């Protein structure tokens, strides 16, 4: 999957045996990263149903709603 810089993206796995490798045109910069909460009701993403616990990183779990993201980005 090729994702252009600045384009929102996400992934979903139903297997414990999944590895995700990310190649980037820039070095990681955690202090400058941003995102949108994966389960924001405003986005209404129809994630597949599955039996199990949602496992998400702390950093991603702390992402703001889409509305808050828009307010933050709009202020830049």
C-alpha positions as a Markdown table, in Angstrom:
| # | Residue | x | y | z |
|---|---|---|---|---|
| 1 | Unk | 0.0 | 0.0 | 0.0 |
| 2 | Unk | 1.5 | 3.3 | -1.1 |
| 3 | Unk | 0.4 | 6.2 | 1.1 |
| 4 | Unk | 1.3 | 9.8 | 0.2 |
| 5 | Unk | 2.5 | 12.0 | 3.0 |
| 6 | Unk | -0.4 | 13.7 | 4.8 |
| 7 | Unk | -2.9 | 11.0 | 3.8 |
| 8 | Unk | -4.8 | 9.4 | 6.6 |
| 9 | Unk | -4.5 | 5.6 | 6.7 |
| 10 | Unk | -5.1 | 2.6 | 8.9 |
| 11 | Unk | -4.9 | -1.1 | 9.0 |
| 12 | Unk | -6.8 | -4.0 | 10.6 |
| 13 | Unk | -5.6 | -7.5 | 11.2 |
| 14 | Unk | -7.6 | -10.5 | 12.4 |
| 15 | Unk | -4.6 | -12.6 | 13.1 |
| 16 | Unk | -2.1 | -12.7 | 16.0 |
| 17 | Unk | 0.5 | -13.7 | 13.4 |
| 18 | Unk | 0.6 | -10.4 | 11.5 |
| 19 | Unk | 3.7 | -8.3 | 11.1 |
| 20 | Unk | 3.4 | -4.8 | 9.7 |
| 21 | Unk | 6.5 | -3.2 | 8.1 |
| 22 | Unk | 6.4 | 0.5 | 7.4 |
| 23 | Unk | 8.8 | 2.1 | 4.9 |
| 24 | Unk | 8.9 | 5.9 | 5.0 |
| 25 | Unk | 10.6 | 8.7 | 3.0 |
| 26 | Unk | 11.4 | 10.3 | 6.3 |
| 27 | Unk | 13.0 | 9.3 | 9.6 |
| 28 | Unk | 10.6 | 8.6 | 12.5 |
| 29 | Unk | 9.7 | 11.7 | 14.4 |
| 30 | Unk | 7.3 | 10.7 | 17.2 |
| 31 | Unk | 7.0 | 14.2 | 18.5 |
| 32 | Unk | 5.7 | 15.4 | 15.2 |
| 33 | Unk | 3.4 | 12.6 | 14.3 |
| 34 | Unk | -0.3 | 13.0 | 14.4 |
| 35 | Unk | -3.4 | 10.9 | 13.8 |
| 36 | Unk | -7.1 | 10.5 | 14.3 |
| 37 | Unk | -8.8 | 8.2 | 16.7 |
| 38 | Unk | -9.5 | 4.9 | 14.9 |
| 39 | Unk | -13.1 | 4.5 | 16.3 |
| 40 | Unk | -14.3 | 8.1 | 16.0 |
| 41 | Unk | -18.0 | 7.9 | 15.4 |
| 42 | Unk | -17.9 | 11.0 | 13.1 |
| 43 | Unk | -15.8 | 9.0 | 10.7 |
| 44 | Unk | -18.1 | 6.0 | 10.9 |
| 45 | Unk | -15.5 | 3.5 | 9.6 |
| 46 | Unk | -17.1 | 0.1 | 9.1 |
| 47 | Unk | -14.4 | -2.0 | 10.7 |
| 48 | Unk | -14.9 | -5.8 | 10.3 |
| 49 | Unk | -16.5 | -7.6 | 13.2 |
| 50 | Unk | -14.3 | -10.1 | 15.1 |
| 51 | Unk | -14.2 | -12.0 | 18.3 |
| 52 | Unk | -11.4 | -10.7 | 20.4 |
| 53 | Unk | -9.9 | -7.7 | 22.1 |
| 54 | Unk | -8.8 | -4.6 | 20.1 |
| 55 | Unk | -5.1 | -4.2 | 20.5 |
| 56 | Unk | -3.8 | -0.7 | 19.8 |
| 57 | Unk | -0.6 | 1.1 | 20.8 |
| 58 | Unk | -0.7 | 3.7 | 23.6 |
| 59 | Unk | 0.3 | 6.4 | 21.1 |
| 60 | Unk | -2.6 | 5.5 | 18.7 |
| 61 | Unk | -5.1 | 5.1 | 21.5 |
| 62 | Unk | -4.4 | 8.7 | 22.5 |
| 63 | Unk | -5.1 | 10.2 | 19.1 |
| 64 | Unk | -7.8 | 12.9 | 19.1 |
| 65 | Unk | -11.2 | 12.8 | 17.4 |
| 66 | Unk | -11.4 | 13.9 | 13.8 |
| 67 | Unk | -13.1 | 17.2 | 15.0 |
| 68 | Unk | -10.2 | 17.9 | 17.4 |
| 69 | Unk | -7.6 | 17.0 | 14.8 |
| 70 | Unk | -9.2 | 19.5 | 12.4 |
| 71 | Unk | -9.1 | 22.2 | 15.0 |
| 72 | Unk | -5.5 | 21.5 | 15.8 |
| 73 | Unk | -4.4 | 21.3 | 12.1 |
| 74 | Unk | -6.4 | 24.4 | 11.3 |
| 75 | Unk | -4.6 | 26.3 | 14.0 |
| 76 | Unk | -1.2 | 25.7 | 12.3 |
